[in-house]
Amino acid sequence: MVSPVSGGDSAARAAALEALLHVDRGVRDELHAFFDRAALSRRDRALATQLAAGAVRHRRTLRLILQHVRGRDAREVQTPLREILELGAFQLLFLDRVPPYAAIHEAVEAARRWAAGKGGAKAPGFVNGMLRGVQRLVAGRDPDGRPAPDALPHPEGGVMRLRAAVLPDPQSDRAAFLGAAYSYPDWLVVRWLEVFGDAAEDVCRWGNRRPRLFARIHPQKSSDPFFAEVAPGPRPGCVDVTAVPMERLEALLADGTLTIQDPAAMAAVEALAPAPGEIVLDLCASPGTKTTQIVEAMRGQGRAVACDRSEEKLEPLRRTVASRGLVNVTVCPADEAESAAPTGGFDAALVDAPCSNTGVLARRPEVRWRIQPSDLDELAAIQSDLLDRAARLVRAGGRIVYSTCSLEAEENDGVVSGFLKSNAAWHLIRRDLLLPAADHDGAFWAWLAKR
């Protein structure tokens, strides 16, 4: 839950605005990486992240609302006034605990700071008028309502009712309605409707949730009294740490008792089932979350070879391994995985391939505006190459789990089917696609065995 926001949160709002400009400039950093570098207090960082992520996540809907308020005057609004308006509109529409006066006041002040020395004397008045128009458009929250042309789906459930029909008619164009209501590009919604049918709206809804924070419990530390105090997660060995005080959480992370990981992301290593004494390849290992899960599953008896494609990727992997004191993990570039393989090949391999990330849009809201249809085939080619590379390094009788955090068939079943057609020695044991839900992200995995 968000605490009431007042005019004293200027630093957080200023940082959120800078993050939006950062995204608009096409910088491919994730939002959380931007805020990790920002000189903010813990509280301001949390608020700034929520504001920026929300404005990016709901960009299409916010622009539709602002266009409605502005009416026929379709002249393009300058950057950063556009981002200032979107931040303000997001707070007015979706943050129930933000007083409207605070959202509008801070937006006007941001416009005044931008206009100083630029001859933009009308900017503060323009922003004030636009956001007061948004405020007048809002009729109020209906926690039990359903999305409609005059009812925006609220990320915490129900709808925010409007005094005018702003969204497209769902009967004439369902994809356009869902895209505008939940703020996704039409092409992505069209795909989901074709594949998932009525469940496509749930995919859209849960991709807009404010994600809860889950952590994996180290199996040898599961008796810690702490675990009686927190809510269990949706999978065994997982707890919901959203409400845990940060100081306490950081201590548990530092000593290896907990590892931050979404429940859906845990499924791939669970399917791989590394056993004590095995030698396991983690081909796309950075930042090392699944590597630590592999080692924990083997109870420290065995060895993991953790690889990735570049030094930029290997550095966080090395930090993870060093911070946990994992002496049974070898870190090396992916090109050197063959030289690190045991005689006869690895017992098992995890290929957690880079992907479109359409299953984790709640955590990476900017991705929905960056990914293009043509990217899916390009990614599938990369993923197929990684799977082929791992297969050459696994012994007869060994196994691979191929996984992504994508919902798209080209990257999932398409890659697996292509691999099986050209590799007769391998067969599919089981696969699963998890759609995003209230308590987990979306993910895909396939368990492949070598005859």
Order of alpha helices (4+ residues) and beta strands (2+ residues): alpha-alpha-alpha-alpha-alpha-alpha-alpha-beta-beta-beta-alpha-alpha-alpha-beta-beta-beta-alpha-beta-alpha-beta-alpha-beta-alpha-beta-beta-alpha-alpha-beta-alpha-beta-beta
